[in-house]
C-alpha cells in the first residue's frame, strides 16, 4: 500500500547511521523509553480500546468557525487549529502548516481512526499557498498520504525529521523540495526564518518496522518571535534543556491528549503538558493533539478540561480556540469553554 511509505535506504540510510541518536539499527530516545508499562501487552490494550466508553466521541458536532484563510492579516502571529495536531501559523505574511491531516481518518484504512463529526470543515482546498510545511514525524495522525499528495502543489518547501524524506521521495516529491533535520540541526528557510529540530520522547513507524525514522519537536524563530512546535512527546528532561538552550518562547504548542495509563512514557498527561510549557520558559500554551480522533480511551474532552484546570491552578496563560477560530498572539482573545 503506497500510503505506508518506505523505510530509508541508500545515501539517506548512510546519513542516518552517522546520527548520534541512531543505535543498534534504530533511532533512540534520550532516556530509556518503553512503549508500554511492564505487564501490558498489545492484546490487552486492544481489548481495552474496543471496550472504551461511549463518551470518547462528542455527543454533537464539534464547534468550528469558517475563516477565509487567504485573508488573514500579515502582521503578528496568527494561529488556526484544524483539530488534533494540524494547524496553520501565519507570521507577517509567511504561512506555515504543521502536520496536516484532512483525509478524515488517522490511519491508512478508512474504517479506523475516523475524524469526529464536524472536524472536516477544512480541507486542502481551503489552504492558502504554504511557504513551509512541517512534518514532525511519520505517524498517520501527523503525516497523511492523501493530504500531502493533494497539498504538494501549494507547498513551497518542507522541513521534517531525518529519515522521513524516504516516504516523501517514494510518493514522488523531489528531494530538492524538502530538508531533513537531526536533533539540534537548523535550516534557514527564508530570510530571518530559522527552523531547529529538537528532541522529543516518542517513536516512529508506519508499519511494524519502528524507529527507522526520527521524531522531533521544532523551534521556529521568525520575525523576533520564538515558537515551540511540540509534535508528539512524553514528558522528560528535554523540555528544560530546550528551554535553556533556545528559549524563552513566546508560544508553546504542545500535545495534551491521546494519553493512556498503559503508555505513560510516549504521550504526556495534561498536567505534564503545563509542566513542559513551564520547563520551556514559554509565555503561553496552546494544547493540541486532541479533539478529532479516538486514539485512546479517555473522554473526548477530558484532555482540554484537565490541561485548563492545571494551567488555571498554576496561573499559566493558556488558550484553546475552536477549530478555524483565529488566535492572534499578543492581542485580546475571548476564551470560552466551548468544549463543555
Buried (B, 14 or more C-beta within 10 A) or exposed (E): EEBBBBBBEEEBBEBBEEBEBBEEEBBBBBEEBEEBEEEBEEEEBEEBBEEBEEEBBBEEEBBBEEBEBEEBEEEBBBBBBBBBBBBBBBBBEBBBBBBBBBBBBBBBEEEEBBBBEBBBBBBBEBBBEBBBBBBBBBBBBBBBBBBBBBBBEBBEBBBBBBBBBBBBBEBEBEEEBBBBBBBBBBBEBEEEBBBBBBBBBBBBBBEEEEBBBBBBBBBBBBEEBBBBBBBBBBBBEBBBBBBEEBBEBBBBBBBBBBBBEBBBBBBBBBBBBBBBBBBBBBBBBBBBBBBBBBBBBBBBBBBBBBBBEBBEEEEBEBBBBBBBBBBBBEEEBEEEEBBE
